[in-house]
Amino acid sequence: MIPTELRESVPAFDDVRYMNTGASGPTPRSVLEAGQAELESHEWESAGDDGPYPHAFNLYDTVRDSIASFIQTTSEEIALTQSTSDGINRIATAIEWEPGDVIVRTDLEHPAGVLPWERLKQKGCEVRVVPTENGRIHRDDFTDAIQGAKLVCLSAITWNYGTVLPVAELSAEAADAGAFVLVDAVQWPGHLPLDVSSWDAHAVAMASHKWMLGLWGAGFLYIDRAALSRLEPAQIGYRSVAQMSSGGYELHSGAQQFEVGTTSTAPYVALDSAVTLLEDIGLPAIESHILSLAELLTDSIDAERIYSPRDPETGLVTIQVENPDTTIERCKDEYNLVLRTLPEPSDAIRASIHAYNTREDVEILVEALDRIAKWTLSAHSPLIVDYWQGDWVGTSWIRVYTGDKSIRSIRWESFWWTEIESSLTGLGRPGVGDF
Ligand SMILES: Cc1ncc(COP(=O)(O)O)c(C=O)c1O
C-alpha cells in the first residue's frame, strides 16, 4: 500500500504535497470512516443495545489492548488520554511537589514538555535545562543536571531536528539517580517501530494525530506498572476506580486509574483502525520508505544547510533557509508543498516525510528550495517589487524598493542571483512604515 494507495485514501492530498506530518497527519479515509461510524454506533445504535456506557467501556478496553500490542506493552500499562500534553500533565500533577524539588528537561522540548515545569516554579521547584547541539544531548551536562532530580522529561524524537535521543540509556541513568523518567514520544508511533518497554522509562506520553494518522483527541499514556506507586492521580472519576461503595473506593490497579469520565469514543475507534492500517503496511516497511526519502533529501541539499543528521534517523528533516516564512509561503503557493517553520532553529524549515510521500515530492521540494533561495534577497537588501527574465541569454529585469524609498528598475545581465544580490548591496532596505 506504500505510498500511492495510502496517499489516494486521503482527500486532503488531492491538491497538496503534504510534508507536515510532524505537526498533524491527515487521516486516511478508512480511519476517518471508522470514527464517523462510531459516532452513530455510540449515539444511536447503542441506545437500543447495551447502552452507551457498556458500549464505551468495552471499546476503551479494546483500544487499550490494541495500542498496547502496537507499542509492545500490556493493556494495564496504558491510560487513554486526549493528547500528549494531557498525558504529560496527568503525570506532572500526580507527583507530590515540594519547594526545592528539581525537574530536568532538555532545551529541545516542545512547549508540552516545558510549560508544566514552568508552572511548578511557582511552587518553588527548580527547573534545570540540559543544553543540546544540533539535536544531540550533552551527556556530561545531562549527568550533572540529573543529580538530585525528582523528574526528568525528554523527547524520544526531537521535533525540531528529527534526531533520536538515546532514551534507554538516558532513562537508565536518570532512574539510577532516583528520578522519575517521563518521555514525550508523540513523534514516534506510526513513524518507527516501537517497543516502549525497552526504554525502561516510568511514563511515556503519545497521541494519535501525527504519524499514527488517527483523529485529534486520542492520546495514550504508558505508565510502567512498578512506577504507579510513585504517582497519585490528581483527578478521579468512575473510570479511575475498580470499585466504589459508601465505604470508599479502590483505584484500578493499572494505568487506567488515570482515566476519569466520558470522552468521545470516535477518536479511539479511529486509533484502533489506524493501528490495523499501519500494521497491514508494516512498520519496518514504513520506516525504510521514510528513511530512504529522507536520505534522498539530505543528499540533494548542501551539507551545511542540513541541521538534521546527514544520515537521517527519522522523517523529520530540518533545512537552513534565508527567509523561512517566505520560503514556506512560496513552497505552498508555487509548488503546493506544505511544510513548516520552527521557533528554534529559527532560520530553518522542517519537512516531514511519511509513508504517503513520494520521490517526486522530495525532488519537487529540492527544486523549490533551490529556486526560492536564488530569488529571495537577504534581510539587508532592497525589497523586490517584481522581476522577470527577458530572454534566454541571461537578461533579467528587476524592480526593487530601496532604502531611499525609491523604486528602481534595473536590468541585469546575469542569471546568478548571488551576483545580482551583491550588486544591490548598498542600496539599502526600506524601513517598517516606509510603505
Ligand atoms: C514533541 C512534541 N510534543 C508534544 C506535542 C504536542 O502534542 P499534543 O498536541 O498531542 O499535546 C508536539 C506536537 O505538536 C510535539 O512535536
The ligand as an SDF file (V2000), in Angstrom:
LIG
                    3D

 16 16  0  0  0  0  0  0  0  0999 V2000
    7.4950   16.6890   20.6480 C   0  0  0  0  0  0  0  0  0  0  0  0
    6.0810   17.1510   20.7860 C   0  0  0  0  0  0  0  0  0  0  0  0
    5.4760   17.0490   21.9730 N   0  0  0  0  0  0  0  0  0  0  0  0
    4.1930   17.4160   22.1420 C   0  0  0  0  0  0  0  0  0  0  0  0
    3.4590   17.9240   21.1090 C   0  0  0  0  0  0  0  0  0  0  0  0
    2.0410   18.3140   21.3760 C   0  0  0  0  0  0  0  0  0  0  0  0
    1.2480   17.1780   21.2860 O   0  0  0  0  0  0  0  0  0  0  0  0
   -0.2960   17.2080   21.6830 P   0  0  0  0  0  0  0  0  0  0  0  0
   -0.9710   18.1370   20.7590 O   0  0  0  0  0  0  0  0  0  0  0  0
   -0.7070   15.7740   21.4900 O   0  0  0  0  0  0  0  0  0  0  0  0
   -0.4050   17.6460   23.0780 O   0  0  0  0  0  0  0  0  0  0  0  0
    4.0470   18.0240   19.8310 C   0  0  0  0  0  0  0  0  0  0  0  0
    3.3460   18.4800   18.6290 C   0  0  0  0  0  0  0  0  0  0  0  0
    2.6790   19.3430   18.3970 O   0  0  0  0  0  0  0  0  0  0  0  0
    5.3960   17.6450   19.6800 C   0  0  0  0  0  0  0  0  0  0  0  0
    6.0080   17.7400   18.4910 O   0  0  0  0  0  0  0  0  0  0  0  0
  1  2  1  0
  2  3  1  0
  2 15  2  0
  3  4  2  0
  4  5  1  0
  5  6  1  0
  5 12  2  0
  6  7  1  0
  7  8  1  0
  8  9  2  0
  8 10  1  0
  8 11  1  0
 12 13  1  0
 12 15  1  0
 13 14  2  0
 15 16  1  0
M  END
$$$$
